[in-house]
Amino acid sequence: MKESVIAAIMAAVGAYIQQEDVTKAFAAIATPHPEVSPWRLFGQQELFRARTNWRTRRATR
């Protein structure tokens, strides 16, 4: 093979590997997620349950 073709292939592979490293570095940065309290979820469930019961009681009257 010609040396220029080999050099072009090596440059392309090097650029690909460099781009993969950059992508991995950005993917490794974790975005902070606020923790959801189980008590908050329980409270929301209770509010929806009370609302649903109110709707069914009112509809059956």
N, C-alpha and C positions, 0 to 999 in steps of 0.2 A: 504494500500500500504506500501511497505517497505520504510523505511526512506532513504535508499541509492538511491532508484529510485526517490523519491521526491526531494532529494538534487540534483541529476543529472538534473532533469527537471528544477528546479529553476536556476541552473547554466547555462543551455542552454538558458533559457529565459533572464537571466541577460546579457549574452554575446550578444544575439541578440539585445537587447535594447541598449546596449553600442555601438554596431556597427552602429545601426541606428542613434544614436546621433552624432557619428563621421562623418557619411555620410552627415547628415544635416549641420554640421558645415562647411564642405568643399563645399557643394552646395551653402551655403549662401555667400561665397566669390565671389563677382562679378568681372569679368574680365573687365578692362576698354576698352571701344571701342572708337576709335577716332570718333568725330562727323563729319558728312559729311555736308559740307556747301551746301545749296540749290543753291548758285551761281555756285559752282563747277559742280554740276549735270546739271544745265542749260547749262553751257559752253560745257560740254561733249555732251549733246543732240544736241546742235547747230553744233558742229564739225561733228558728225555723220550725221546730216541732210544735211549739206553742201557736205559731201563726197558722200552721196546717190544721191543727186541732180546732182552732177558732173558725177557720173557713168551713170545715166539715160540720161543726156544730151549727153554725149559722145556716148552712145550706139545707140541713135536715129539718129545720123548724118550719 
